Amino acid sequence: MKFFLDCTVLTTHIRATPFVDDFKIDKGVITDVGVFFPPGCHGVVHTKVFLQAHQILPRNQESWCRGNNGWWREDACITVVDSPLQVKVVAWSLNADYDHVITVSIELIPFSQFAQWDKVVYLLQGFAEAFGIETPWQPQEKEEAVK
């Protein structure tokens, strides 16, 4: 399942006052994160993507994604166990003469695509409890998960 967000980065969106928008995603495993920079961006549009407060694109926390007529994408393997989670996009442009529309994409495989996911979550929950580790997971009852 892919989630897309088109972001209009205005000429007034500079580093001090960037474009900020968000969208929500479901439970699953994020396998791909990307930003499409259409022709004309020429590296003047800077973008970061966050999952909750954690920056997921680019991976280097000090950098910004930039490009022209192409995707900046990275493979990922991020498990999302709470739903919905917020994906935030922050973007700004440097010396732009016109507005730019970039597209952010998140590819997520829902847990329903994984065979017996509830059993795995239940076993992980039991393992964590045995070691006194609190988790945000709320698996189904034991009887349902073991079926």
Backbone as ProteinMPNN parsed JSONL, in Angstrom:
{"seq_chain_A": "MKFFLDCTVLTTHIRATPFVDDFKIDKGVITDVGVFFPPGCHGVVHTKVFLQAHQILPRNQESWCRGNNGWWREDACITVVDSPLQVKVVAWSLNADYDHVITVSIELIPFSQFAQWDKVVYLLQGFAEAFGIETPWQPQEKEEAVK", "coords_chain_A": {"N_chain_A": [[0.86, -1.149, 0.0], [0.604, 2.167, -0.863], [1.293, 5.433, 0.265], [0.733, 8.772, -0.513], [1.757, 12.189, -0.634], [1.25, 15.284, -1.929], [3.15, 18.158, -2.043], [3.108, 21.582, -1.963], [5.553, 23.756, -2.311], [6.06, 26.928, -1.596], [7.447, 30.03, -2.886], [7.797, 31.613, -0.743], [8.306, 29.916, 1.302], [10.829, 29.633, 3.132], [13.917, 28.695, 4.804], [13.567, 29.593, 7.448], [10.801, 29.758, 7.692], [9.373, 27.177, 6.914], [7.579, 24.909, 4.658], [5.226, 22.805, 6.134], [3.649, 19.794, 6.602], [1.449, 17.007, 7.227], [0.59, 13.493, 7.226], [-1.325, 10.541, 7.908], [-0.462, 7.135, 8.645], [-1.102, 3.585, 8.481], [-0.89, 0.553, 10.541], [1.905, -1.611, 10.044], [4.703, -2.542, 7.955], [7.083, -0.301, 6.97], [8.532, -0.097, 3.863], [9.697, 1.453, 1.95], [10.708, 4.794, 1.355], [10.253, 7.917, -0.137], [10.969, 10.904, -2.107], [9.768, 12.812, -4.733], [11.235, 14.97, -6.979], [10.24, 17.225, -9.251], [10.982, 18.205, -12.724], [12.845, 21.195, -12.882], [13.235, 21.808, -10.245], [15.937, 21.818, -9.562], [17.635, 21.412, -7.348], [16.993, 23.349, -5.455], [14.918, 22.995, -3.699], [14.556, 21.871, -0.503], [14.153, 19.039, 1.554], [12.808, 17.122, 4.287], [11.751, 14.09, 5.869], [9.736, 12.834, 8.438], [8.929, 10.325, 10.848], [6.671, 10.35, 13.262], [8.577, 11.836, 15.68], [10.975, 11.116, 14.656], [13.491, 11.381, 12.265], [13.324, 10.064, 9.041], [14.059, 10.325, 6.423], [16.311, 12.403, 4.77], [18.609, 9.791, 5.772], [20.873, 10.731, 7.071], [20.984, 12.895, 9.624], [21.72, 15.559, 9.518], [21.443, 16.389, 6.942], [19.577, 17.387, 3.957], [17.083, 16.358, 1.646], [17.467, 16.801, -1.825], [16.888, 17.549, -5.275], [16.342, 17.006, -8.853], [14.045, 16.395, -11.309], [13.61, 13.654, -10.577], [13.584, 10.785, -8.308], [14.333, 10.789, -4.841], [15.018, 8.286, -2.964], [14.822, 5.761, -0.447], [15.396, 2.487, 0.746], [13.65, 0.916, 3.387], [13.023, -0.49, 6.621], [10.919, -0.37, 8.685], [9.024, -0.937, 11.446], [5.691, -0.38, 12.144], [3.739, -0.249, 14.797], [1.732, 1.027, 16.142], [-1.336, 2.677, 15.495], [-3.199, 5.384, 14.236], [-0.068, 6.488, 12.842], [1.888, 9.441, 12.549], [3.223, 10.954, 9.694], [5.499, 13.399, 8.941], [6.263, 16.137, 6.836], [8.794, 18.359, 6.015], [9.716, 21.179, 4.258], [11.565, 23.496, 2.247], [12.528, 26.273, 0.164], [15.282, 27.62, -1.677], [16.119, 30.68, -2.859], [14.114, 30.514, -4.874], [12.287, 31.102, -7.883], [9.731, 30.487, -8.503], [6.835, 28.572, -7.397], [7.087, 25.173, -6.239], [6.02, 21.8, -6.699], [6.341, 18.993, -4.91], [6.433, 15.413, -4.44], [5.785, 13.211, -1.848], [6.336, 9.901, -0.869], [5.309, 6.944, 0.801], [5.837, 3.592, 1.222], [4.094, 0.859, 2.437], [3.746, -2.273, 3.928], [0.942, -3.894, 4.946], [0.198, -5.483, 8.107], [-1.568, -7.561, 7.735], [-0.705, -8.85, 5.489], [1.332, -10.424, 6.302], [1.832, -13.674, 7.238], [0.262, -15.064, 10.019], [0.782, -12.926, 11.824], [-0.249, -11.972, 14.253], [0.423, -14.004, 16.055], [3.187, -13.774, 16.193], [3.487, -11.191, 17.291], [2.273, -11.66, 19.76], [4.051, -13.553, 20.896], [6.398, -11.991, 21.033], [5.526, -10.068, 22.828], [5.198, -11.624, 25.156], [7.866, -12.418, 25.567], [9.073, -9.92, 26.033], [7.706, -9.155, 28.372], [8.637, -11.119, 30.108], [11.196, -10.271, 30.601], [10.755, -7.906, 31.819], [10.226, -5.673, 30.237], [8.53, -2.901, 29.037], [6.107, -2.582, 26.459], [4.613, -1.033, 23.53], [2.824, -2.615, 22.232], [-0.271, -4.152, 21.684], [-1.356, -7.0, 21.582], [-3.768, -9.425, 20.374], [-5.994, -11.347, 22.467], [-4.663, -14.239, 24.156], [-5.84, -16.717, 23.402], [-6.993, -16.099, 20.913], [-4.751, -15.299, 19.449], [-3.188, -17.576, 19.307], [-4.564, -19.364, 17.777]], "CA_chain_A": [[0.0, 0.0, 0.0], [1.422, 3.39, -0.946], [0.71, 6.69, 0.72], [1.346, 9.894, -1.223], [1.401, 13.544, -0.233], [1.783, 16.337, -2.799], [3.507, 19.314, -1.213], [3.388, 22.798, -2.716], [6.55, 24.567, -1.609], [5.968, 28.274, -2.15], [8.689, 30.819, -2.858], [7.88, 32.205, 0.595], [8.731, 28.885, 2.256], [12.287, 29.653, 3.278], [14.338, 27.849, 5.926], [13.005, 30.105, 8.706], [9.353, 29.514, 7.675], [9.224, 26.123, 5.915], [6.339, 24.166, 4.436], [5.09, 21.672, 7.046], [2.358, 19.111, 6.472], [1.563, 15.624, 7.672], [-0.467, 12.548, 6.905], [-1.291, 9.406, 8.819], [-0.321, 5.822, 8.032], [-1.617, 2.476, 9.265], [0.07, -0.417, 11.051], [2.561, -2.425, 9.027], [6.147, -2.375, 7.834], [7.47, 0.641, 5.924], [9.602, -0.704, 3.069], [10.287, 2.423, 1.033], [10.369, 6.201, 1.587], [10.832, 8.674, -1.235], [10.504, 12.242, -2.476], [9.967, 13.083, -6.153], [11.495, 16.36, -7.318], [9.964, 17.344, -10.68], [11.916, 19.059, -13.463], [12.8, 22.606, -12.507], [13.627, 22.008, -8.837], [17.364, 22.142, -9.648], [18.308, 21.38, -6.055], [16.676, 24.475, -4.566], [13.914, 22.576, -2.725], [15.154, 21.026, 0.53], [13.059, 18.29, 2.173], [13.033, 16.069, 5.285], [10.55, 13.331, 6.209], [9.798, 12.335, 9.811], [7.89, 9.432, 11.366], [6.548, 10.939, 14.582], [9.662, 12.81, 15.846], [12.205, 10.513, 14.149], [13.761, 11.655, 10.845], [13.56, 8.829, 8.289], [14.632, 10.646, 5.112], [17.4, 11.458, 4.54], [19.062, 9.12, 6.996], [21.815, 11.637, 7.725], [20.15, 13.885, 10.308], [22.178, 16.913, 9.206], [21.238, 16.659, 5.513], [18.264, 17.604, 3.371], [16.928, 15.771, 0.312], [17.327, 17.764, -2.907], [17.005, 16.868, -6.556], [15.742, 17.593, -10.046], [13.505, 15.416, -12.249], [13.879, 12.289, -10.136], [13.249, 10.377, -6.945], [15.293, 10.533, -3.782], [14.317, 7.244, -2.229], [15.65, 4.842, 0.319], [14.745, 1.314, 1.306], [13.485, 1.01, 4.836], [12.411, -1.637, 7.293], [10.463, 0.273, 9.913], [7.777, -1.544, 11.895], [4.738, 0.57, 12.715], [2.818, -1.074, 15.569], [0.635, 1.87, 16.601], [-2.057, 3.263, 14.37], [-2.367, 5.813, 13.121], [1.143, 7.251, 13.122], [1.974, 10.653, 11.739], [4.396, 11.236, 8.875], [5.591, 14.85, 8.764], [7.152, 16.603, 5.773], [9.266, 19.731, 6.17], [10.408, 21.553, 3.015], [11.769, 24.921, 2.005], [13.279, 26.509, -1.072], [16.337, 28.613, -1.596], [16.171, 31.538, -4.047], [13.22, 30.011, -5.92], [11.53, 32.125, -8.6], [8.34, 30.044, -8.596], [6.473, 27.498, -6.479], [7.383, 23.814, -6.684], [5.197, 20.749, -6.106], [7.074, 17.745, -4.772], [5.575, 14.321, -3.985], [6.382, 12.321, -0.856], [5.677, 8.602, -0.902], [5.656, 5.943, 1.812], [5.28, 2.277, 0.889], [3.893, 0.124, 3.669], [3.098, -3.584, 3.808], [0.114, -4.08, 6.137], [0.435, -6.723, 8.836], [-2.423, -8.63, 7.214], [0.038, -9.533, 4.435], [2.276, -11.327, 6.949], [1.127, -14.829, 7.796], [0.269, -15.275, 11.461], [1.43, -11.802, 12.497], [-0.71, -11.876, 15.643], [1.189, -14.946, 16.867], [4.524, -13.199, 16.378], [3.36, -10.092, 18.25], [1.993, -12.246, 21.066], [5.291, -14.138, 21.408], [7.293, -10.892, 21.389], [4.982, -9.46, 24.046], [5.538, -12.519, 26.263], [9.306, -12.324, 25.756], [9.343, -8.623, 26.65], [7.201, -9.185, 29.747], [9.507, -11.985, 30.902], [12.381, -9.497, 30.952], [10.335, -6.665, 32.449], [10.279, -4.582, 29.266], [7.216, -2.425, 28.627], [5.987, -2.407, 25.015], [3.367, -0.384, 23.122], [2.002, -3.579, 21.498], [-1.48, -4.655, 22.31], [-1.795, -8.125, 20.771], [-5.053, -10.014, 20.714], [-5.942, -12.28, 23.591], [-3.849, -15.423, 23.886], [-6.61, -17.736, 22.689], [-7.162, -15.679, 19.515], [-3.461, -15.207, 18.794], [-2.583, -18.892, 19.131], [-5.376, -20.151, 16.832]], "C_chain_A": [[0.914, 1.221, 0.0], [0.612, 4.578, -0.455], [1.47, 7.805, 0.015], [0.869, 11.207, -0.62], [2.064, 14.507, -1.204], [1.969, 17.592, -1.961], [3.838, 20.499, -2.111], [4.297, 23.685, -1.883], [6.577, 25.929, -2.289], [7.318, 28.982, -2.109], [8.885, 31.465, -1.485], [8.268, 31.19, 1.664], [10.256, 28.831, 2.259], [12.647, 28.838, 4.522], [13.717, 28.293, 7.248], [11.497, 29.84, 8.822], [9.036, 28.44, 6.639], [7.786, 25.654, 5.732], [6.341, 23.006, 5.433], [3.7, 21.096, 6.849], [2.55, 17.681, 6.939], [0.403, 14.795, 7.152], [-0.288, 11.338, 7.807], [-1.154, 8.104, 8.028], [-0.814, 4.763, 9.011], [-0.491, 1.613, 9.815], [0.658, -1.219, 9.895], [4.058, -2.217, 9.068], [6.425, -1.428, 6.671], [8.662, 0.042, 5.189], [10.308, 0.295, 2.169], [9.794, 3.823, 1.39], [11.007, 6.991, 0.456], [10.224, 10.05, -1.406], [10.791, 12.409, -3.964], [10.121, 14.582, -6.347], [11.281, 16.5, -8.825], [11.006, 18.209, -11.392], [11.745, 20.516, -13.037], [13.19, 22.864, -11.067], [15.1, 22.387, -8.729], [18.047, 22.248, -8.295], [17.986, 22.517, -5.116], [15.62, 24.129, -3.518], [14.561, 21.558, -1.785], [14.024, 20.356, 1.303], [13.58, 17.288, 3.198], [11.692, 15.4, 5.562], [10.755, 12.709, 7.586], [8.66, 11.35, 10.051], [7.811, 9.752, 12.849], [7.685, 11.969, 14.72], [10.973, 12.317, 15.243], [12.378, 10.78, 12.651], [14.078, 10.343, 10.127], [14.118, 9.082, 6.89], [15.086, 12.09, 5.111], [17.867, 10.873, 5.856], [20.071, 9.96, 7.765], [21.009, 12.8, 8.304], [20.515, 15.324, 9.987], [21.859, 17.327, 7.766], [19.783, 16.944, 5.179], [18.24, 16.889, 2.029], [16.78, 16.914, -0.682], [17.454, 17.004, -4.217], [16.348, 17.631, -7.681], [15.335, 16.461, -10.984], [13.864, 13.983, -11.843], [13.493, 12.059, -8.694], [14.482, 10.361, -6.067], [14.571, 9.51, -2.929], [15.315, 6.359, -1.51], [14.798, 3.672, 0.767], [14.672, 1.488, 2.812], [12.924, -0.305, 5.349], [12.001, -1.141, 8.675], [9.106, -0.317, 10.28], [6.925, -0.498, 12.59], [3.685, -0.255, 13.449], [1.65, -0.28, 16.141], [-0.037, 2.494, 15.392], [-3.047, 4.277, 14.901], [-1.12, 6.54, 13.62], [1.243, 8.398, 12.129], [3.308, 10.731, 11.007], [4.39, 12.737, 8.617], [6.612, 15.172, 7.687], [7.494, 18.058, 6.054], [10.06, 20.059, 4.912], [10.519, 23.066, 2.916], [12.57, 25.072, 0.725], [14.243, 27.674, -0.884], [16.37, 29.387, -2.912], [15.304, 31.032, -5.199], [12.446, 31.167, -6.549], [10.057, 31.756, -8.724], [8.119, 28.883, -7.625], [6.821, 26.145, -7.099], [6.439, 22.834, -5.987], [6.012, 19.462, -6.105], [6.096, 16.683, -4.26], [6.357, 13.431, -3.031], [5.607, 11.01, -0.895], [6.222, 7.701, 0.192], [5.022, 4.635, 1.35], [5.264, 1.443, 2.152], [3.22, -1.202, 3.353], [2.276, -3.787, 5.08], [0.409, -5.425, 6.806], [-0.411, -7.87, 8.305], [-1.74, -9.408, 6.093], [1.065, -10.518, 5.003], [1.494, -12.463, 7.587], [1.342, -14.898, 9.303], [0.975, -14.165, 12.239], [1.027, -11.703, 13.97], [0.063, -12.817, 16.552], [2.58, -14.394, 17.164], [4.471, -12.082, 17.415], [3.114, -10.637, 19.655], [3.265, -12.833, 21.68], [6.291, -13.061, 21.817], [6.837, -10.212, 22.676], [5.35, -10.305, 25.261], [7.023, -12.469, 26.595], [9.66, -11.025, 26.473], [8.887, -8.605, 28.107], [8.096, -10.026, 30.65], [10.755, -11.248, 31.37], [12.035, -8.13, 31.536], [10.382, -5.451, 31.541], [8.848, -4.19, 28.893], [7.205, -2.213, 27.119], [4.681, -1.699, 24.692], [2.417, -1.361, 22.448], [0.812, -4.017, 22.319], [-1.994, -5.822, 21.476], [-3.156, -8.624, 21.212], [-4.881, -10.952, 21.9], [-5.218, -13.561, 23.187], [-4.602, -16.451, 23.062], [-6.764, -17.391, 21.204], [-5.846, -15.716, 18.786], [-2.87, -16.582, 18.493], [-3.349, -19.739, 18.133], [-4.666, -20.358, 15.519]], "O_chain_A": [[1.874, 1.294, 0.767], [-0.582, 4.703, -0.726], [2.699, 7.787, -0.048], [-0.267, 11.322, -0.159], [3.29, 14.551, -1.3], [1.056, 18.028, -1.26], [4.753, 20.42, -2.931], [3.879, 24.281, -0.891], [7.055, 26.064, -3.416], [8.219, 28.573, -1.378], [10.004, 31.819, -1.113], [8.53, 31.563, 2.807], [10.878, 28.089, 1.497], [11.757, 28.346, 5.215], [13.376, 27.454, 8.082], [10.977, 29.712, 9.93], [8.483, 28.754, 5.584], [6.903, 25.959, 6.534], [7.342, 22.302, 5.563], [2.701, 21.811, 6.918], [3.678, 17.197, 7.037], [-0.617, 15.319, 6.704], [0.774, 11.14, 8.396], [-1.652, 7.979, 6.909], [-0.928, 5.011, 10.211], [0.69, 1.886, 9.597], [-0.013, -1.47, 8.894], [4.615, -1.775, 10.073], [6.055, -1.706, 5.53], [9.677, -0.288, 5.802], [11.4, 0.019, 1.674], [8.616, 4.02, 1.688], [12.17, 6.767, 0.121], [9.126, 10.333, -0.926], [11.914, 12.179, -4.413], [9.264, 15.366, -5.942], [12.059, 15.95, -9.605], [11.817, 18.869, -10.743], [10.625, 20.995, -12.858], [13.45, 24.007, -10.691], [15.465, 23.202, -7.882], [18.936, 23.079, -8.109], [18.631, 22.654, -4.077], [15.437, 24.874, -2.555], [15.05, 20.517, -2.222], [13.049, 21.011, 1.672], [14.637, 16.685, 3.017], [10.639, 16.036, 5.502], [11.805, 12.133, 7.869], [7.562, 11.518, 9.522], [8.74, 9.473, 13.606], [7.738, 12.906, 13.923], [11.982, 13.019, 15.308], [11.501, 10.439, 11.858], [14.973, 9.603, 10.534], [14.598, 8.153, 6.24], [14.278, 12.959, 5.437], [17.557, 11.397, 6.926], [20.114, 9.9, 8.994], [20.425, 13.59, 7.562], [19.693, 16.222, 10.17], [21.994, 18.499, 7.417], [18.886, 16.766, 6.003], [19.261, 16.819, 1.345], [16.062, 17.88, -0.425], [18.061, 15.934, -4.261], [15.863, 18.747, -7.5], [16.173, 15.663, -11.404], [14.358, 13.202, -12.657], [13.13, 12.98, -7.962], [15.559, 9.961, -6.509], [13.605, 9.845, -2.243], [16.473, 6.228, -1.904], [13.63, 3.835, 1.121], [15.527, 2.127, 3.423], [12.415, -1.122, 4.582], [12.638, -1.443, 9.685], [8.149, -0.209, 9.512], [7.38, 0.183, 13.509], [2.837, -0.886, 12.819], [0.667, -0.875, 16.584], [0.612, 2.8, 14.392], [-3.676, 4.038, 15.932], [-1.128, 7.134, 14.699], [0.738, 8.317, 11.01], [4.375, 10.595, 11.606], [3.399, 13.285, 8.133], [7.683, 14.567, 7.624], [6.614, 18.882, 6.3], [10.968, 19.318, 4.535], [9.683, 23.808, 3.431], [13.208, 24.128, 0.259], [14.041, 28.567, -0.061], [16.624, 28.804, -3.966], [15.704, 31.108, -6.361], [12.005, 32.086, -5.859], [9.225, 32.614, -9.018], [9.066, 28.295, -7.103], [6.845, 25.994, -8.32], [6.098, 23.021, -4.819], [6.333, 18.913, -7.159], [5.047, 17.019, -3.71], [7.446, 12.956, -3.354], [4.377, 11.006, -0.947], [7.419, 7.688, 0.476], [3.816, 4.574, 1.112], [6.27, 1.325, 2.852], [2.245, -1.251, 2.604], [2.838, -3.848, 6.174], [0.817, -6.381, 6.147], [-0.016, -9.031, 8.411], [-2.159, -10.522, 5.779], [1.603, -11.348, 4.27], [0.592, -12.227, 8.391], [2.469, -14.8, 9.789], [1.686, -14.44, 13.206], [1.853, -11.391, 14.828], [0.336, -12.475, 17.703], [3.084, -14.541, 18.277], [5.309, -12.027, 18.316], [3.679, -10.136, 20.627], [3.526, -12.628, 22.866], [6.962, -13.199, 22.84], [7.657, -9.829, 23.51], [5.769, -9.766, 26.286], [7.401, -12.478, 27.766], [10.454, -11.028, 27.414], [9.596, -8.099, 28.976], [8.294, -9.692, 31.818], [11.31, -11.568, 32.421], [12.916, -7.291, 31.725], [10.557, -4.326, 32.01], [8.052, -5.036, 28.485], [8.182, -1.718, 26.556], [3.738, -1.751, 25.482], [1.295, -0.978, 22.116], [0.918, -4.223, 23.528], [-2.964, -5.665, 20.735], [-3.636, -8.283, 22.293], [-3.764, -11.3, 22.281], [-5.174, -13.914, 22.008], [-4.047, -17.002, 22.112], [-6.68, -18.268, 20.344], [-5.798, -16.12, 17.624], [-2.127, -16.735, 17.524], [-2.825, -20.755, 17.676], [-5.21, -20.998, 14.618]]}, "name": "protein", "num_of_chains": 1, "seq": "MKFFLDCTVLTTHIRATPFVDDFKIDKGVITDVGVFFPPGCHGVVHTKVFLQAHQILPRNQESWCRGNNGWWREDACITVVDSPLQVKVVAWSLNADYDHVITVSIELIPFSQFAQWDKVVYLLQGFAEAFGIETPWQPQEKEEAVK"}
